[in-house]
Amino acid sequence: MYGDAGMGAAMIVGPAFFFWIVLGVPLWRILTRAGFSGWWILMALVPPVGFIVIVLILAFAEWPVHRSRAAGEPGAGA
């Protein structure tokens, strides 16, 4: 009886973990390279709005790395 409940939880947690690894890690790298805090990836924990918000931020916000390049800060945009 209780074995079925564990199997149901595994069917939910397994794909969610896979989804997080496949989309979360690359998106975290993109955010950090664009100059945003890597903590923005926690927004993705709000399903399904989180990923949409992150994509909109990346699409329409001014990237901090571009501001530092324009200001001529040393080591910016490496």
N, C-alpha and C positions, 0 to 999 in steps of 0.2 A: 504494500500500500504506500509506504513512504518512499520507496524507490522510484515511483512514478513522478513524485514531486521533484526529486533531485534531477531526474532526466529532463523535466520541463525547464528547470532553471538553467541547466547546461545548454539547452537549445536556445535560450535567450542570451545568456552571457557569452557563449562562444562566438556567435556571429557579431555581437556588439564589440567584443575585444578585437576580432579580425578587422572590422570596419574602422575601429580606432587606429589600429596599426597601419592599415592601408592608406587612410586619408589623414589621420591626425599627425603622424610623424612628418610626412612631406610638407603639410601645411604649416607646421611649427617651424620647419627650416625656411620656408618662404617668408614667413612673418619676421623671423630674426634677420634674414638677409635684407629685407626691405627696411629695416630699422625700427620695427615695432617690437614691443615686448613679447617674448615667447609665451607669457601668461595669457595672452589673448586666446590661445588655443583652448582654454577652459570654457570659452564661450560655446565651443562645439558640444559641450555636455548638455546644452539646452536643445533637445531635438524638436523639430528639424530646423528651427529658426537659427540656431547657432552658426551652422556652416554658411547659411545664406548671409548672415550679418558679416561674417569674416570675409566672404567673397566681395560683398559690397564695399567694405572698408578698403580692401586691397584695390578694388576697381576705381573708387572715386576719391579716396583720401589722398592728401599730399604725403608722400613717403618721407619719413624723417631722414633717410639716407640721401635723398635728393636735396633736402634743405642744407645738410652738412656739406655736400659737394658744392652747392652754390655759394656757400659762405667761405669756401676754401679751407676748411678745417683739415689739418694734416691727418692722413690715415683714413679719411672718409671714403667710403665706397670701395674698399679693397675687396 
